[in-house]
Amino acid sequence: MPGCFKKTIFSLAAACSFTSFVLIIVAMATQKWMTGKILCQTGVDLVNASDPELVKFIGDIYYGLFEGGKVRQCGLGKRTFTFQVFPDLVKQLNTALHVFIILFLCTAISFALISLGFCIYNALKVPYRSIKGPAGICLWNFIAGNLLSDIWMIINAQ
């Protein structure tokens, strides 16, 4: 059995791995990766709106990895539309970017779960191979961190 100090360290590492797993899932599930404002130019032109009246003609648009929506305001109230990213926006958006982001996030999820498993294993038993020991946990976390930094570079490359 590992000592009390090692159990504490591996338990904290397991908590960090579980937290990263949850944060990646939340990042994939959020619907507002990108947000913006849209102006209904037709409504503005029809009533010849000036600055204080433009608020009635400004709507919102947002989308995440899988779905999005928009709220149009053309002076007659809010109209809400929802759409799916892959079947509806394949021609307008960079599909490869979305696929790579989803692929990297799924890979990061698997690395977080593997790291969580190694941390729990090391907290309960003494590892006899280096891949299951502290060096293995550092290796898995390093690879997962590189994947997340790759995602960050892909997102900011546009």
C-alpha angles and dihedrals in degrees: 000000000000120000126262093260093052091046090053094048093047091045090053090048089050090052090051091049091050091048091052090049091053093046092051090050090049090049091053093047099048115107099204107068089133126024133179147159124252127199122214097223094181092059092046091051094047096055097028091235122199131202102290092046096049091084088075090059102045117098136176134247127190140163140178132193096292111017143007144172147207136216113211122199116188097164096279099082135280121317115192124207128180128196141180115242100219105045096031106036103034094112097043099045134051100263094187090060092054093046093050092048091051091045093050093046091051089049090049089051091054092048091049091052092047090049090049090052092049091049093051091045092050092047091054103035140024109255117230098190126058095233089063095043133074091291090057092051090050090049094051093046091048092052091046091049090051090052091051091048089051089054090050091051092048092051093048095043093082 
